């Protein structure tokens, strides 16, 4: 959040205090009296003004906070950096790594894989890479909130967009499942063409931490490896064939060109090194 100047997954909130906007929309959704809401917001203005500073000061969890540094293939991760720069950075920004620093040879493995600087865009981009459109199309109906006196008073402007915000990827390992609608259960799915992605997956709190997180693919395990308790609870099943939950897009123009792999014949190799680079 701290790297952006547009809010929500599609960047449709163009201006206004991000925390304030979330509070206001949540309360409107609950049917709260707007006069009472505005009074409460006015009475707690300092707290609300302070919240973004607290959020923006937070740092994403590092992979090595939870896993051994040597579980990342350092050579693959460094190779993946070049692949990321040529294919992903135009949307997701660039990231300085400690392994490029002059003193890298003297750093521990834990320190050498750290991201030292995030270089995201001054103006948050919104890009259409073919992912499910339902979420962004639905925002058109919310433009009427611009007419509310409380929105005008606090400078909140909503404008439907023709795509989604490609997020900064620092800490991306901890944000599975992926895509704006959570339709990709792992980084492996993100880096796979649409027709080869899992159509369904199960998601729940881990029962066995050693097996209920796919450390190689970084995300939820495939259905055949998911705990039976997950699979018998329909509320835990994510079905990408349902409206608004499709897992399409983010392949053509990313790692496909005219339907063909850009790195034909070496797909597995390039996906592995890019995956390790994203974890680091």
Buried (B, 14 or more C-beta within 10 A) or exposed (E): EBBBEBBBBBBBBBBBBBBBBBBBBEBBEEEEEEEEBBEBBEEBEEEBEEBBEEEEEEEBEBBBEEBEBEEBBBEBBBBBBEBBEEBBBEBBBBBEBBBEBEEEEEBEEBBBBBBEEBEBBEEBBBBEBBBBBEBBBEBEEBEEBEEBEBBEEBEBBBBBBEBBBBBBBBBBBEBBBBBBBBBBBBBBBBBBBBEEBBEBBBBBEEEEEEEBBBBBBBBBBBBEEBBEEBBEEEEBBBEBEEEEBBBBBBBBBBBBEEEEBBBEEEBEEBBBBBBBBBBB
